[in-house]
């Protein structure tokens, strides 16, 4: 882990949730948000999505099948604090590789959560 700036060295990401690491590495597992209704009138619409792994929410605003605006509401803990500047993707890959080597995870596709 590299610390680029800050007064004191950063602690390892020991408490970073596995689901957040998976979303950073493999991208989010989007599905329609069960609490919000997406709309479409043939020309414009709004789509509400929800990540089933980390609970991040996404809102897409469409016009003629093109996304005009997109906004996110990230899960708590998803963002790394600005005082801790590190390459999160590299850390995630190291952890996933270590888990795979130790037989603690298997890549079977989407989990039946």
LINDAUR-V446280 format. One line per field, one symbol per residue. ss: DSSP state (h for helix, s for strand, l for the rest). phi: phi as a letter, one per 30 degrees, with the letter a starting at -180 (. if undefined). psi: psi as a letter, one per 40 degrees, with the letter a starting at -180 (. if undefined). A space follows every 50 residues. Layout:
ss->???
phi->???
psi->???
This chain:
ss->lllllllllllllllllhhhhhhhhhlllsssllllllsslllsssssss slllllsssssssllssssssssllllllllllllllhhhhhhhhhhhhh hllllllllllll
phi->.ccdbkdcddddddcddedddddddcidcdbdddcbcdbacjbbabbccb dddcidcbbcccbhicddbbbbbdddidddeddccbdddddddddddddd ddidbbccjddcd
psi->hhhdiidiiiiifdehiddddddddeiigiihheeihiiheddiihhhih hedeeiiihhhihfehhdihiihiihedhhiddghigddddddddddddd deeeiigeahig.
